[in-house]
Amino acid sequence: MQDKNTKAAFERSGSTKKNIRFEDELLNQIVNAAGPGNFSSWVKEACREKLKNSRAGQK
């Protein structure tokens, strides 16, 4: 996780930018499922679902 002190003044508070690499086929599937302009929100929602499911499995 990025230290808050290392963020540039113009960056948003409460969020951190991360660069990740996707396999081409997975990226194509996400783009097709998310639709134009919805990539980021689609990926964030998928991550939230994964976290929710992993927490439910731990109980």
Secondary structure, 3 states (H helix, E strand, C coil): CCCHHHCCCCCCCCCCCCCCCCCHHHHHHHHHHHCCCCHHHHHHHHHHHHHHHHHHHHC
